Amino acid sequence: MEGWDAVQSEAEQRLQELLRQCGRLPRHVAIIMDGNGRWALERGLPRVEGHRQGIQSVREVVTVAVCLGIPYVTLYAFSMENWRRPQAEIQALMRLLQYYLWRELPELQRRNIRLRAIGKLTALPRRVQQALRRAVEATAANTGLTLTLALSYSGRWDILRAVQLIAIDVRRGKLSPEDITEERFASYLLTHDLPEPDLIIRTSGEMRLSNFLLWESAYAEIYVSNLYWPDFRRHAFYQALLDYLRRERRFGMTAEQQVQRCLAESLWVQLEELLHEVES
């Protein structure tokens, strides 16, 4: 099932139709793509091969998100902490990033996907910055899915950066301490024009956020998959979405206060049967 245009079975098309009809899909899905290196090492392959295979998982998840009408997907592609990895691996990762920014651009355009990036982008190699800028500018007018890449990103760094910017505005008299609300603070973050994530997916079975969207994930539902990222294909994404639909999101309220739109049991049966067909 390589590439963007894998043929969808009738079961998968019906599954997508029912998911769209349920009206409770997440608006913003954020993914911590973990386990590429371990996937490769367990197969006796160079770590970079795991990153290369993970590209297909990106294609499949993004394709499903587009088909379902999910408007925002954010991918944790490279953290600030990742700069501590061996230089050979970092260089290989940067070459892959540059290559795929160029290779996938026609598909992003064809699918009306808008590409964005957040993080300390000036830390990236100049050639990668140029390729990223070209892709972001080329897709800026697209109106479909907003695909955000978190590159050289750290949630703590972004929060600290926001505090520094607020302090500068206070010192300049543009802002008073009494004006600093949650909403005002969030407007200084790099994610200020994105909705908060409804669902955060973490692969490889690790139970932590790893410094990803720390402010924004306050009420996000978290789904942990034991699969390594290269094995997290479309069927695994459907499973995560079904798990999300079963959650009761209260946002600090009680079940009695928060009105829930429960899916009919008959619909659950259909969804699970169709997912089983897609997996098989």
Buried (B, 14 or more C-beta within 10 A) or exposed (E): EEEBEBEBEEBBEBBBEBBEEBEBBBBBBBBBBBBBBBBBEEEEBBBBBBBBBBBBBBBBBBBBBBBBEBBBBBBBBBBBEBEEEEEEBBEBBBBBBBEBBEEBBEBBBEBEBBBBBBBBBEEBBEEBBEBBEEBBEBBEEBEBBBBBBBBBBBBEBBBEBBEEBBEEBBEEEEBEEEEBEEEEBBEBBBBEEBEBBBBBBBBBEEEEBBBBBBBBBEEBBBBBBEBBBBBBBBBBBBBBBBBBBEBEBEEEEEEEEEEEEEBEEEBBEBBEEBBEBBEE
